[in-house]
Amino acid sequence: MNQRKDNYRAALRREPVEPQPVAPRVTTLSNRYVRVTIELDADVQRRLDRWVTPAATLVTGTARTALDVVAALTDRVPPSGAGSRT
């Protein structure tokens, strides 16, 4: 038990470690006339993922539910002209 307390106290006394800056991702788009370099910060990507992922999940879930409803309705409705011939 004393070792746990000592480890805990030692951890509290340590200086906080600064995270190393993440190098930005660089993409170059070029054709015959124009060359464009885009630099994307890793933090921007994390923020974008945090906001876009729930919205994309909601849209795909809604679309799937809508397709399930349409499929269920089309299964119940007899095709036109089926059984009308005698």
N, C-alpha and C positions, 0 to 999 in steps of 0.2 A: 504494500500500500504506500509506503514511503517513497518508493521509486516512482510510482505514478505521480505523486504530489511534486516530487523534484522535477520530473519531466515537464509537468504542467507549468510550474513556476519558471523553468528555464525557457519554455516556449513564450511565456508572457514577457520575459526580459529581452528576447531577441528583437532586433530591429525588423520592421516589416520589409519584406522583399518586394522591390519594385518589379513589376512584370516587364519583360523585354518588349520593346515596340515591335509590332509585326510589320514586316516589309510589305508594302502595297503590291498588289498584282498589276502587272503592266501588260497591256494588249496593244498590238500595233495592227491597224487595218490600213492596207494600202492597195492602190491600183495604179494605173498608168499616170494619172494626173494628181492624185491627192494621197497624202500619207497622214494618218491620224493616229496619235498615241493616246490611249485611255489608261489612266491610273486609278485603280479602285482600292480604296482603303478597306482593310479586312473588317473593321468595325461597322462600316456601312453595310457590308454583306450580312453581318449578324443581325443588325437592326432590320434590314429588309426581310430576312428570313422570319424574324419574330413577328412581323406585321403581315406578311403575305401568306405564310403557311396556314393560319387559321381561316383566312378568307377563302383560300383555294380548297381547303377541306370542306368548308361549308357549301361552296358551289358544287363540288363533285358529289357531295352527299345529297344535295337538293336535286341535282340532275338524275342521280340514280333512283331516288324516290319517285320522281316524275315518270321516269321510264318504266318503273315497276307498276305504277298505277295505269299507265297507258297499256302495258302488256296485259295486265289483269282485265282491263275493260275490253280489249280486243279479243281475248279468249272467250269472254261471255257472249259476245254478240255473234250470232250466226252469220256466215258470209252471205252476201246478197245473192239471191237466186238458188240457194241451197235448199232442196226439199220442195221447191215450188213447182217443179216439173212432175207431172203425173203420167 
